[in-house]
Amino acid sequence: MSSVAGVDLAALKQRFPVLGREIDGQPLHYLDSANTSQKPVEVIEAMRHFTETSYAPINRSAYRLAAEATDAFEAARRNVARFVNARHADEIVFTKNATEAMNIVASSWGGAHLGAGDIVVLTEMEHHANIVPWHMLAARNGIELRWVRLTADGRLDLTDLDRLLDGAKVFAFTAMSNVLGTLTPVTELCAAAHAHGALAVVDACQYVPHNATDVQAWDADFVGFSSHKMCGPSGIGALWGKAEMLDATPPFQGGGNMIADVRTDGFTPAPVPAKFEAGTPPIIEAIGFGAAVDFLRDIGMDRVHAHEQALTEYALQMLPERFGDDIVLHGPRDASVRGGVLSFAFRDLHPHDVSQVLDQRNVCVRAGHHCAKPLMRVLDVAATVRASWYLYNDRHDIDALADALDGASDIFGLPI
């Protein structure tokens, strides 16, 4: 596979410096992008250049350097807003990550608007970031949690959705499973939530980096995602919310920059998004986030998705053909309904042992529960091996994965 839907893949890969590294004289095969993505030179250079020429505090000082830094920070916000088709840049709140975004929704909005007996519907494929905050709210406010089950092939079982949403105040769900790769019907789920008078809260952390995203077309109420999974730096993410929902959400933290006034008898919060951005924000990281958005937009998200889907089709066909019953692939076998994430079991080997053997071949995968323990229980496993690819991967990386799995058989003395 020499191109990403017309983009030269070899040239593209060279824009990611770490992918040119060799370990023990052998190339690196990075298959852990569902965990975090690698960074292109455009992002690295944007952050370096800003640090060297323009870094200053934002929204506080009146001198020109600080004004330039503020302009650059807000330009990054506008860039991210355009990327997900927000109505206005003020609907984008910069957060530490998607986890913080989901905590703002559950703790601040939920803490103010949900009480004993109110129902929140989740799914069994959620990341802990979209489970634990609701458990915390249940312990604090007494809300009730309901769960959408999964089908045998790892999709949402929507046959009972109307009953689950009956009387619900919130439906919080992932747009793409970080374990199964399953793409959920986001627009349909948002419409179902609204038909029952519930808010639609979308964890889009795995979706936004790999697919064209339109939060207005989804008609969600809140959407969270992270920079570090979409070629940007860590330490920054975004919460998008409809303006009226953000207005109705109390501040998450108190301190500098999130106030309009402070008195001895109380305070008045600043308008959104400043209301949720207490303290000095990740200024340099915001510049990198904006540069990552430019990078992805330049390539084209339709191209990114097409490339990853082709790799997924290849992996879903090649790995079972090569290993037969010795490999168990979790999730849908139809590549059109899943992203570039593949969790699997290999023979009777522990996933951590498999991961360590693959590392000896410079094949980087993740082994563990992937912050999705309820889903692990549904799959009846303690952990899985997870390989995940992105725009900078090709078939050679998946072939390297298969070759390294053969090596695992050799090391553990298992017959091929």
Contacts in CASP RR format, 6 or more apart in sequence:
PFRMAT RR
TARGET T0000
AUTHOR 0000-0000-0000
METHOD contacts of the structure
MODEL  1
MSSVAGVDLAALKQRFPVLGREIDGQPLHYLDSANTSQKPVEVIEAMRHF
TETSYAPINRSAYRLAAEATDAFEAARRNVARFVNARHADEIVFTKNATE
AMNIVASSWGGAHLGAGDIVVLTEMEHHANIVPWHMLAARNGIELRWVRL
TADGRLDLTDLDRLLDGAKVFAFTAMSNVLGTLTPVTELCAAAHAHGALA
VVDACQYVPHNATDVQAWDADFVGFSSHKMCGPSGIGALWGKAEMLDATP
PFQGGGNMIADVRTDGFTPAPVPAKFEAGTPPIIEAIGFGAAVDFLRDIG
MDRVHAHEQALTEYALQMLPERFGDDIVLHGPRDASVRGGVLSFAFRDLH
PHDVSQVLDQRNVCVRAGHHCAKPLMRVLDVAATVRASWYLYNDRHDIDA
LADALDGASDIFGLPI
1 9 0 8 1.000
1 307 0 8 1.000
1 310 0 8 1.000
1 311 0 8 1.000
1 394 0 8 1.000
1 395 0 8 1.000
2 8 0 8 1.000
2 9 0 8 1.000
2 10 0 8 1.000
2 394 0 8 1.000
3 9 0 8 1.000
4 12 0 8 1.000
4 299 0 8 1.000
4 303 0 8 1.000
4 304 0 8 1.000
4 306 0 8 1.000
4 307 0 8 1.000
4 391 0 8 1.000
5 302 0 8 1.000
5 303 0 8 1.000
5 306 0 8 1.000
5 307 0 8 1.000
6 303 0 8 1.000
7 299 0 8 1.000
7 303 0 8 1.000
9 392 0 8 1.000
9 394 0 8 1.000
12 299 0 8 1.000
12 391 0 8 1.000
12 392 0 8 1.000
13 19 0 8 1.000
13 20 0 8 1.000
13 392 0 8 1.000
13 394 0 8 1.000
14 20 0 8 1.000
15 40 0 8 1.000
15 41 0 8 1.000
15 42 0 8 1.000
16 38 0 8 1.000
16 39 0 8 1.000
16 40 0 8 1.000
16 41 0 8 1.000
16 392 0 8 1.000
17 41 0 8 1.000
17 44 0 8 1.000
18 28 0 8 1.000
18 30 0 8 1.000
18 38 0 8 1.000
18 39 0 8 1.000
19 28 0 8 1.000
19 30 0 8 1.000
19 38 0 8 1.000
19 392 0 8 1.000
20 27 0 8 1.000
20 28 0 8 1.000
21 28 0 8 1.000
22 28 0 8 1.000
23 362 0 8 1.000
24 362 0 8 1.000
26 361 0 8 1.000
26 362 0 8 1.000
27 362 0 8 1.000
28 362 0 8 1.000
28 364 0 8 1.000
29 361 0 8 1.000
29 362 0 8 1.000
29 363 0 8 1.000
29 364 0 8 1.000
29 396 0 8 1.000
29 397 0 8 1.000
29 400 0 8 1.000
29 401 0 8 1.000
30 38 0 8 1.000
30 364 0 8 1.000
30 392 0 8 1.000
30 393 0 8 1.000
30 397 0 8 1.000
31 363 0 8 1.000
31 364 0 8 1.000
31 365 0 8 1.000
31 387 0 8 1.000
31 388 0 8 1.000
31 389 0 8 1.000
31 393 0 8 1.000
31 397 0 8 1.000
31 398 0 8 1.000
31 401 0 8 1.000
32 364 0 8 1.000
32 365 0 8 1.000
32 366 0 8 1.000
32 386 0 8 1.000
32 387 0 8 1.000
32 388 0 8 1.000
33 209 0 8 1.000
33 229 0 8 1.000
33 388 0 8 1.000
33 389 0 8 1.000
33 390 0 8 1.000
33 393 0 8 1.000
34 178 0 8 1.000
34 206 0 8 1.000
34 229 0 8 1.000
34 340 0 8 1.000
34 341 0 8 1.000
34 366 0 8 1.000
34 386 0 8 1.000
34 388 0 8 1.000
35 366 0 8 1.000
35 388 0 8 1.000
36 228 0 8 1.000
36 229 0 8 1.000
36 234 0 8 1.000
37 209 0 8 1.000
37 228 0 8 1.000
37 229 0 8 1.000
37 230 0 8 1.000
37 231 0 8 1.000
37 232 0 8 1.000
37 390 0 8 1.000
38 231 0 8 1.000
38 390 0 8 1.000
38 392 0 8 1.000
39 231 0 8 1.000
39 232 0 8 1.000
39 233 0 8 1.000
39 292 0 8 1.000
40 231 0 8 1.000
40 292 0 8 1.000
40 295 0 8 1.000
42 291 0 8 1.000
42 292 0 8 1.000
42 294 0 8 1.000
42 295 0 8 1.000
43 231 0 8 1.000
43 232 0 8 1.000
43 233 0 8 1.000
43 288 0 8 1.000
43 291 0 8 1.000
43 292 0 8 1.000
43 295 0 8 1.000
45 291 0 8 1.000
46 287 0 8 1.000
46 288 0 8 1.000
46 290 0 8 1.000
46 291 0 8 1.000
47 233 0 8 1.000
47 284 0 8 1.000
47 285 0 8 1.000
47 287 0 8 1.000
47 288 0 8 1.000
47 291 0 8 1.000
50 69 0 8 1.000
50 72 0 8 1.000
50 284 0 8 1.000
50 287 0 8 1.000
51 284 0 8 1.000
54 65 0 8 1.000
54 68 0 8 1.000
54 69 0 8 1.000
54 72 0 8 1.000
55 69 0 8 1.000
55 283 0 8 1.000
55 284 0 8 1.000
56 63 0 8 1.000
56 65 0 8 1.000
56 66 0 8 1.000
56 68 0 8 1.000
56 69 0 8 1.000
57 66 0 8 1.000
57 69 0 8 1.000
57 280 0 8 1.000
57 283 0 8 1.000
58 66 0 8 1.000
58 69 0 8 1.000
58 70 0 8 1.000
58 73 0 8 1.000
58 281 0 8 1.000
58 283 0 8 1.000
59 70 0 8 1.000
59 257 0 8 1.000
59 274 0 8 1.000
60 66 0 8 1.000
60 257 0 8 1.000
61 67 0 8 1.000
69 283 0 8 1.000
72 287 0 8 1.000
73 281 0 8 1.000
73 283 0 8 1.000
73 286 0 8 1.000
73 287 0 8 1.000
74 89 0 8 1.000
75 290 0 8 1.000
76 286 0 8 1.000
76 287 0 8 1.000
76 288 0 8 1.000
76 289 0 8 1.000
76 290 0 8 1.000
76 293 0 8 1.000
77 89 0 8 1.000
77 92 0 8 1.000
77 94 0 8 1.000
77 273 0 8 1.000
77 286 0 8 1.000
78 89 0 8 1.000
79 289 0 8 1.000
79 290 0 8 1.000
79 293 0 8 1.000
79 294 0 8 1.000
80 92 0 8 1.000
80 238 0 8 1.000
80 289 0 8 1.000
80 290 0 8 1.000
80 293 0 8 1.000
81 88 0 8 1.000
81 89 0 8 1.000
81 91 0 8 1.000
81 92 0 8 1.000
81 240 0 8 1.000
82 293 0 8 1.000
83 208 0 8 1.000
83 213 0 8 1.000
83 293 0 8 1.000
83 296 0 8 1.000
83 297 0 8 1.000
84 92 0 8 1.000
84 208 0 8 1.000
84 213 0 8 1.000
84 214 0 8 1.000
84 215 0 8 1.000
84 223 0 8 1.000
84 225 0 8 1.000
84 238 0 8 1.000
84 240 0 8 1.000
85 213 0 8 1.000
85 214 0 8 1.000
85 215 0 8 1.000
85 216 0 8 1.000
85 217 0 8 1.000
86 92 0 8 1.000
86 215 0 8 1.000
86 216 0 8 1.000
86 240 0 8 1.000
86 241 0 8 1.000
87 216 0 8 1.000
87 243 0 8 1.000
88 243 0 8 1.000
90 243 0 8 1.000
90 271 0 8 1.000
90 272 0 8 1.000
90 273 0 8 1.000
91 240 0 8 1.000
91 241 0 8 1.000
91 242 0 8 1.000
91 243 0 8 1.000
91 246 0 8 1.000
91 272 0 8 1.000
91 273 0 8 1.000
92 238 0 8 1.000
92 239 0 8 1.000
92 240 0 8 1.000
92 273 0 8 1.000
93 101 0 8 1.000
93 104 0 8 1.000
93 238 0 8 1.000
93 239 0 8 1.000
93 240 0 8 1.000
93 241 0 8 1.000
93 246 0 8 1.000
93 272 0 8 1.000
93 273 0 8 1.000
93 276 0 8 1.000
93 277 0 8 1.000
94 236 0 8 1.000
94 237 0 8 1.000
94 238 0 8 1.000
94 273 0 8 1.000
94 277 0 8 1.000
94 281 0 8 1.000
94 282 0 8 1.000
94 286 0 8 1.000
94 289 0 8 1.000
95 101 0 8 1.000
95 104 0 8 1.000
95 224 0 8 1.000
95 236 0 8 1.000
95 237 0 8 1.000
95 238 0 8 1.000
95 239 0 8 1.000
95 276 0 8 1.000
96 235 0 8 1.000
96 236 0 8 1.000
96 237 0 8 1.000
96 282 0 8 1.000
97 226 0 8 1.000
97 228 0 8 1.000
97 234 0 8 1.000
97 235 0 8 1.000
97 236 0 8 1.000
97 237 0 8 1.000
98 129 0 8 1.000
98 203 0 8 1.000
98 204 0 8 1.000
98 205 0 8 1.000
98 224 0 8 1.000
98 225 0 8 1.000
98 226 0 8 1.000
98 237 0 8 1.000
99 129 0 8 1.000
100 237 0 8 1.000
100 239 0 8 1.000
100 252 0 8 1.000
101 222 0 8 1.000
101 224 0 8 1.000
101 225 0 8 1.000
101 237 0 8 1.000
101 238 0 8 1.000
101 239 0 8 1.000
102 129 0 8 1.000
102 130 0 8 1.000
102 133 0 8 1.000
102 172 0 8 1.000
102 201 0 8 1.000
102 203 0 8 1.000
102 224 0 8 1.000
103 129 0 8 1.000
103 133 0 8 1.000
103 252 0 8 1.000
104 239 0 8 1.000
104 249 0 8 1.000
104 252 0 8 1.000
104 276 0 8 1.000
105 133 0 8 1.000
105 172 0 8 1.000
105 201 0 8 1.000
105 222 0 8 1.000
105 239 0 8 1.000
105 249 0 8 1.000
106 133 0 8 1.000
106 134 0 8 1.000
106 136 0 8 1.000
106 137 0 8 1.000
106 172 0 8 1.000
107 133 0 8 1.000
107 136 0 8 1.000
107 137 0 8 1.000
107 252 0 8 1.000
108 249 0 8 1.000
108 250 0 8 1.000
108 251 0 8 1.000
108 252 0 8 1.000
108 276 0 8 1.000
109 222 0 8 1.000
109 245 0 8 1.000
109 248 0 8 1.000
109 249 0 8 1.000
109 250 0 8 1.000
110 137 0 8 1.000
110 141 0 8 1.000
110 170 0 8 1.000
111 137 0 8 1.000
111 140 0 8 1.000
111 141 0 8 1.000
111 250 0 8 1.000
112 248 0 8 1.000
112 249 0 8 1.000
112 250 0 8 1.000
113 169 0 8 1.000
113 248 0 8 1.000
114 120 0 8 1.000
114 137 0 8 1.000
114 141 0 8 1.000
114 143 0 8 1.000
114 169 0 8 1.000
114 170 0 8 1.000
115 141 0 8 1.000
115 142 0 8 1.000
115 143 0 8 1.000
116 141 0 8 1.000
116 142 0 8 1.000
116 143 0 8 1.000
117 142 0 8 1.000
117 143 0 8 1.000
117 144 0 8 1.000
118 141 0 8 1.000
118 142 0 8 1.000
118 143 0 8 1.000
118 144 0 8 1.000
118 169 0 8 1.000
119 143 0 8 1.000
119 144 0 8 1.000
119 145 0 8 1.000
119 146 0 8 1.000
119 167 0 8 1.000
119 168 0 8 1.000
119 169 0 8 1.000
119 170 0 8 1.000
120 134 0 8 1.000
120 137 0 8 1.000
120 138 0 8 1.000
120 143 0 8 1.000
120 144 0 8 1.000
120 145 0 8 1.000
120 146 0 8 1.000
120 168 0 8 1.000
120 169 0 8 1.000
120 170 0 8 1.000
120 171 0 8 1.000
120 172 0 8 1.000
121 145 0 8 1.000
121 146 0 8 1.000
121 147 0 8 1.000
121 148 0 8 1.000
121 164 0 8 1.000
121 165 0 8 1.000
121 168 0 8 1.000
121 170 0 8 1.000
121 171 0 8 1.000
121 172 0 8 1.000
121 173 0 8 1.000
121 193 0 8 1.000
121 198 0 8 1.000
122 130 0 8 1.000
122 131 0 8 1.000
122 134 0 8 1.000
122 145 0 8 1.000
122 146 0 8 1.000
122 147 0 8 1.000
122 148 0 8 1.000
122 172 0 8 1.000
122 173 0 8 1.000
123 147 0 8 1.000
123 148 0 8 1.000
123 150 0 8 1.000
123 156 0 8 1.000
123 173 0 8 1.000
123 174 0 8 1.000
123 184 0 8 1.000
124 147 0 8 1.000
124 148 0 8 1.000
124 149 0 8 1.000
124 150 0 8 1.000
124 374 0 8 1.000
124 375 0 8 1.000
124 378 0 8 1.000
125 150 0 8 1.000
125 154 0 8 1.000
125 156 0 8 1.000
125 174 0 8 1.000
125 177 0 8 1.000
125 179 0 8 1.000
125 180 0 8 1.000
125 182 0 8 1.000
125 372 0 8 1.000
125 375 0 8 1.000
126 172 0 8 1.000
126 173 0 8 1.000
126 174 0 8 1.000
126 203 0 8 1.000
126 372 0 8 1.000
126 374 0 8 1.000
126 375 0 8 1.000
127 174 0 8 1.000
127 178 0 8 1.000
127 203 0 8 1.000
127 205 0 8 1.000
127 370 0 8 1.000
127 371 0 8 1.000
127 372 0 8 1.000
128 371 0 8 1.000
128 372 0 8 1.000
128 373 0 8 1.000
129 203 0 8 1.000
129 205 0 8 1.000
129 371 0 8 1.000
130 172 0 8 1.000
130 173 0 8 1.000
130 174 0 8 1.000
130 201 0 8 1.000
130 203 0 8 1.000
131 374 0 8 1.000
134 143 0 8 1.000
134 145 0 8 1.000
134 172 0 8 1.000
135 145 0 8 1.000
137 143 0 8 1.000
138 144 0 8 1.000
138 145 0 8 1.000
146 164 0 8 1.000
146 168 0 8 1.000
147 164 0 8 1.000
148 156 0 8 1.000
148 157 0 8 1.000
148 158 0 8 1.000
148 160 0 8 1.000
148 161 0 8 1.000
148 164 0 8 1.000
148 173 0 8 1.000
149 157 0 8 1.000
149 160 0 8 1.000
149 378 0 8 1.000
150 156 0 8 1.000
150 157 0 8 1.000
150 375 0 8 1.000
150 378 0 8 1.000
151 157 0 8 1.000
153 331 0 8 1.000
153 332 0 8 1.000
153 333 0 8 1.000
154 177 0 8 1.000
154 180 0 8 1.000
154 182 0 8 1.000
154 330 0 8 1.000
154 331 0 8 1.000
154 332 0 8 1.000
155 182 0 8 1.000
155 331 0 8 1.000
155 332 0 8 1.000
155 337 0 8 1.000
156 173 0 8 1.000
156 182 0 8 1.000
156 184 0 8 1.000
156 185 0 8 1.000
156 189 0 8 1.000
161 192 0 8 1.000
162 192 0 8 1.000
162 196 0 8 1.000
165 171 0 8 1.000
165 192 0 8 1.000
165 193 0 8 1.000
165 195 0 8 1.000
165 196 0 8 1.000
165 198 0 8 1.000
166 196 0 8 1.000
167 196 0 8 1.000
167 197 0 8 1.000
167 198 0 8 1.000
168 193 0 8 1.000
168 196 0 8 1.000
168 197 0 8 1.000
168 198 0 8 1.000
169 197 0 8 1.000
169 198 0 8 1.000
169 199 0 8 1.000
170 193 0 8 1.000
170 198 0 8 1.000
170 199 0 8 1.000
170 201 0 8 1.000
171 189 0 8 1.000
171 192 0 8 1.000
171 193 0 8 1.000
171 196 0 8 1.000
171 198 0 8 1.000
171 199 0 8 1.000
171 200 0 8 1.000
171 201 0 8 1.000
172 201 0 8 1.000
172 202 0 8 1.000
172 203 0 8 1.000
173 184 0 8 1.000
173 189 0 8 1.000
173 200 0 8 1.000
173 201 0 8 1.000
173 202 0 8 1.000
173 203 0 8 1.000
174 184 0 8 1.000
174 202 0 8 1.000
174 203 0 8 1.000
174 204 0 8 1.000
174 205 0 8 1.000
174 206 0 8 1.000
174 207 0 8 1.000
175 183 0 8 1.000
175 184 0 8 1.000
175 186 0 8 1.000
175 202 0 8 1.000
175 203 0 8 1.000
175 204 0 8 1.000
175 206 0 8 1.000
175 207 0 8 1.000
175 208 0 8 1.000
176 182 0 8 1.000
176 183 0 8 1.000
176 184 0 8 1.000
176 204 0 8 1.000
176 206 0 8 1.000
176 207 0 8 1.000
176 210 0 8 1.000
176 211 0 8 1.000
176 338 0 8 1.000
176 339 0 8 1.000
176 341 0 8 1.000
177 184 0 8 1.000
177 206 0 8 1.000
177 341 0 8 1.000
177 372 0 8 1.000
177 375 0 8 1.000
178 205 0 8 1.000
178 206 0 8 1.000
178 341 0 8 1.000
178 370 0 8 1.000
178 371 0 8 1.000
178 372 0 8 1.000
179 330 0 8 1.000
179 341 0 8 1.000
179 343 0 8 1.000
179 370 0 8 1.000
179 372 0 8 1.000
179 375 0 8 1.000
179 384 0 8 1.000
179 386 0 8 1.000
180 330 0 8 1.000
180 331 0 8 1.000
180 332 0 8 1.000
180 338 0 8 1.000
180 341 0 8 1.000
180 343 0 8 1.000
180 375 0 8 1.000
181 206 0 8 1.000
181 331 0 8 1.000
181 332 0 8 1.000
181 338 0 8 1.000
181 339 0 8 1.000
181 340 0 8 1.000
181 341 0 8 1.000
181 342 0 8 1.000
181 343 0 8 1.000
182 331 0 8 1.000
182 332 0 8 1.000
182 337 0 8 1.000
182 338 0 8 1.000
183 207 0 8 1.000
183 211 0 8 1.000
183 337 0 8 1.000
183 338 0 8 1.000
183 339 0 8 1.000
186 202 0 8 1.000
186 207 0 8 1.000
186 218 0 8 1.000
186 220 0 8 1.000
187 217 0 8 1.000
187 218 0 8 1.000
187 219 0 8 1.000
189 200 0 8 1.000
190 200 0 8 1.000
190 202 0 8 1.000
190 218 0 8 1.000
190 219 0 8 1.000
190 220 0 8 1.000
190 221 0 8 1.000
191 219 0 8 1.000
193 199 0 8 1.000
193 200 0 8 1.000
194 200 0 8 1.000
194 219 0 8 1.000
199 221 0 8 1.000
199 222 0 8 1.000
199 245 0 8 1.000
200 218 0 8 1.000
200 219 0 8 1.000
200 220 0 8 1.000
200 221 0 8 1.000
200 222 0 8 1.000
201 220 0 8 1.000
201 221 0 8 1.000
201 222 0 8 1.000
201 223 0 8 1.000
202 218 0 8 1.000
202 220 0 8 1.000
202 222 0 8 1.000
202 223 0 8 1.000
202 224 0 8 1.000
203 224 0 8 1.000
204 213 0 8 1.000
204 223 0 8 1.000
204 224 0 8 1.000
204 225 0 8 1.000
205 224 0 8 1.000
205 225 0 8 1.000
205 226 0 8 1.000
205 229 0 8 1.000
206 229 0 8 1.000
206 339 0 8 1.000
206 341 0 8 1.000
207 213 0 8 1.000
207 225 0 8 1.000
208 225 0 8 1.000
208 229 0 8 1.000
208 230 0 8 1.000
209 225 0 8 1.000
209 229 0 8 1.000
209 230 0 8 1.000
209 231 0 8 1.000
209 296 0 8 1.000
209 390 0 8 1.000
210 301 0 8 1.000
210 304 0 8 1.000
210 305 0 8 1.000
210 308 0 8 1.000
210 339 0 8 1.000
210 340 0 8 1.000
210 390 0 8 1.000
211 301 0 8 1.000
211 304 0 8 1.000
211 305 0 8 1.000
212 300 0 8 1.000
212 301 0 8 1.000
212 302 0 8 1.000
212 305 0 8 1.000
213 301 0 8 1.000
215 223 0 8 1.000
215 240 0 8 1.000
215 241 0 8 1.000
220 240 0 8 1.000
220 241 0 8 1.000
221 241 0 8 1.000
221 242 0 8 1.000
221 245 0 8 1.000
222 239 0 8 1.000
222 240 0 8 1.000
222 241 0 8 1.000
222 242 0 8 1.000
222 245 0 8 1.000
223 239 0 8 1.000
223 240 0 8 1.000
223 241 0 8 1.000
224 237 0 8 1.000
224 238 0 8 1.000
224 239 0 8 1.000
224 240 0 8 1.000
225 237 0 8 1.000
225 238 0 8 1.000
225 240 0 8 1.000
226 234 0 8 1.000
226 236 0 8 1.000
226 237 0 8 1.000
226 238 0 8 1.000
227 233 0 8 1.000
227 234 0 8 1.000
227 235 0 8 1.000
227 236 0 8 1.000
227 237 0 8 1.000
227 238 0 8 1.000
227 285 0 8 1.000
227 288 0 8 1.000
227 289 0 8 1.000
227 292 0 8 1.000
228 234 0 8 1.000
228 235 0 8 1.000
228 236 0 8 1.000
230 292 0 8 1.000
230 293 0 8 1.000
230 296 0 8 1.000
231 292 0 8 1.000
231 295 0 8 1.000
231 296 0 8 1.000
232 288 0 8 1.000
232 289 0 8 1.000
232 291 0 8 1.000
232 292 0 8 1.000
233 282 0 8 1.000
233 284 0 8 1.000
233 285 0 8 1.000
233 288 0 8 1.000
233 289 0 8 1.000
233 292 0 8 1.000
234 285 0 8 1.000
235 282 0 8 1.000
235 285 0 8 1.000
236 282 0 8 1.000
236 285 0 8 1.000
236 286 0 8 1.000
236 289 0 8 1.000
237 289 0 8 1.000
238 289 0 8 1.000
239 276 0 8 1.000
243 272 0 8 1.000
246 272 0 8 1.000
246 273 0 8 1.000
246 275 0 8 1.000
246 276 0 8 1.000
247 272 0 8 1.000
249 276 0 8 1.000
250 269 0 8 1.000
251 258 0 8 1.000
251 269 0 8 1.000
251 275 0 8 1.000
251 276 0 8 1.000
251 278 0 8 1.000
252 276 0 8 1.000
252 278 0 8 1.000
253 276 0 8 1.000
253 278 0 8 1.000
253 279 0 8 1.000
254 278 0 8 1.000
255 278 0 8 1.000
255 279 0 8 1.000
256 278 0 8 1.000
256 279 0 8 1.000
257 270 0 8 1.000
257 274 0 8 1.000
257 277 0 8 1.000
257 278 0 8 1.000
257 279 0 8 1.000
257 280 0 8 1.000
257 281 0 8 1.000
258 269 0 8 1.000
258 270 0 8 1.000
258 274 0 8 1.000
258 275 0 8 1.000
258 276 0 8 1.000
258 277 0 8 1.000
258 278 0 8 1.000
258 279 0 8 1.000
259 267 0 8 1.000
259 268 0 8 1.000
259 269 0 8 1.000
259 270 0 8 1.000
260 268 0 8 1.000
260 269 0 8 1.000
260 270 0 8 1.000
260 271 0 8 1.000
261 267 0 8 1.000
261 268 0 8 1.000
262 268 0 8 1.000
269 275 0 8 1.000
296 304 0 8 1.000
299 391 0 8 1.000
303 391 0 8 1.000
304 390 0 8 1.000
304 391 0 8 1.000
307 391 0 8 1.000
308 339 0 8 1.000
308 340 0 8 1.000
308 389 0 8 1.000
308 390 0 8 1.000
308 391 0 8 1.000
309 335 0 8 1.000
309 336 0 8 1.000
309 339 0 8 1.000
309 340 0 8 1.000
311 340 0 8 1.000
311 389 0 8 1.000
311 393 0 8 1.000
311 394 0 8 1.000
311 395 0 8 1.000
311 398 0 8 1.000
312 335 0 8 1.000
312 338 0 8 1.000
312 339 0 8 1.000
312 340 0 8 1.000
312 342 0 8 1.000
312 389 0 8 1.000
313 335 0 8 1.000
314 395 0 8 1.000
314 398 0 8 1.000
315 342 0 8 1.000
315 387 0 8 1.000
315 398 0 8 1.000
316 329 0 8 1.000
316 333 0 8 1.000
316 335 0 8 1.000
316 342 0 8 1.000
318 398 0 8 1.000
318 399 0 8 1.000
318 402 0 8 1.000
319 327 0 8 1.000
319 329 0 8 1.000
319 342 0 8 1.000
319 344 0 8 1.000
319 398 0 8 1.000
319 402 0 8 1.000
320 327 0 8 1.000
320 329 0 8 1.000
322 402 0 8 1.000
323 346 0 8 1.000
323 402 0 8 1.000
323 405 0 8 1.000
326 346 0 8 1.000
326 347 0 8 1.000
327 344 0 8 1.000
327 345 0 8 1.000
327 346 0 8 1.000
327 347 0 8 1.000
327 405 0 8 1.000
328 344 0 8 1.000
328 345 0 8 1.000
328 346 0 8 1.000
329 342 0 8 1.000
329 343 0 8 1.000
329 344 0 8 1.000
330 343 0 8 1.000
330 344 0 8 1.000
330 345 0 8 1.000
330 379 0 8 1.000
330 384 0 8 1.000
331 338 0 8 1.000
331 343 0 8 1.000
332 338 0 8 1.000
340 388 0 8 1.000
340 389 0 8 1.000
341 386 0 8 1.000
341 387 0 8 1.000
341 388 0 8 1.000
342 386 0 8 1.000
342 387 0 8 1.000
342 388 0 8 1.000
343 370 0 8 1.000
343 384 0 8 1.000
343 385 0 8 1.000
343 386 0 8 1.000
344 384 0 8 1.000
344 385 0 8 1.000
344 386 0 8 1.000
344 387 0 8 1.000
345 351 0 8 1.000
345 381 0 8 1.000
345 384 0 8 1.000
345 385 0 8 1.000
346 354 0 8 1.000
346 385 0 8 1.000
346 405 0 8 1.000
346 408 0 8 1.000
347 409 0 8 1.000
347 414 0 8 1.000
349 408 0 8 1.000
349 412 0 8 1.000
349 414 0 8 1.000
350 383 0 8 1.000
351 367 0 8 1.000
351 368 0 8 1.000
351 383 0 8 1.000
351 384 0 8 1.000
351 385 0 8 1.000
352 367 0 8 1.000
352 368 0 8 1.000
352 383 0 8 1.000
353 408 0 8 1.000
353 412 0 8 1.000
354 365 0 8 1.000
354 367 0 8 1.000
354 385 0 8 1.000
354 405 0 8 1.000
354 408 0 8 1.000
355 365 0 8 1.000
355 366 0 8 1.000
355 367 0 8 1.000
355 385 0 8 1.000
357 404 0 8 1.000
357 407 0 8 1.000
357 408 0 8 1.000
357 411 0 8 1.000
357 412 0 8 1.000
358 364 0 8 1.000
358 365 0 8 1.000
358 385 0 8 1.000
358 401 0 8 1.000
358 404 0 8 1.000
358 405 0 8 1.000
358 408 0 8 1.000
360 404 0 8 1.000
361 400 0 8 1.000
361 403 0 8 1.000
361 404 0 8 1.000
361 407 0 8 1.000
362 400 0 8 1.000
363 397 0 8 1.000
363 400 0 8 1.000
363 401 0 8 1.000
363 404 0 8 1.000
365 385 0 8 1.000
365 386 0 8 1.000
365 387 0 8 1.000
365 388 0 8 1.000
365 401 0 8 1.000
366 385 0 8 1.000
366 386 0 8 1.000
366 388 0 8 1.000
367 383 0 8 1.000
367 384 0 8 1.000
367 385 0 8 1.000
367 386 0 8 1.000
368 382 0 8 1.000
368 383 0 8 1.000
368 384 0 8 1.000
368 386 0 8 1.000
369 376 0 8 1.000
369 382 0 8 1.000
369 383 0 8 1.000
370 376 0 8 1.000
370 384 0 8 1.000
370 386 0 8 1.000
376 382 0 8 1.000
376 383 0 8 1.000
376 384 0 8 1.000
387 398 0 8 1.000
387 401 0 8 1.000
389 397 0 8 1.000
389 398 0 8 1.000
406 416 0 8 1.000
408 414 0 8 1.000
409 415 0 8 1.000
409 416 0 8 1.000
END
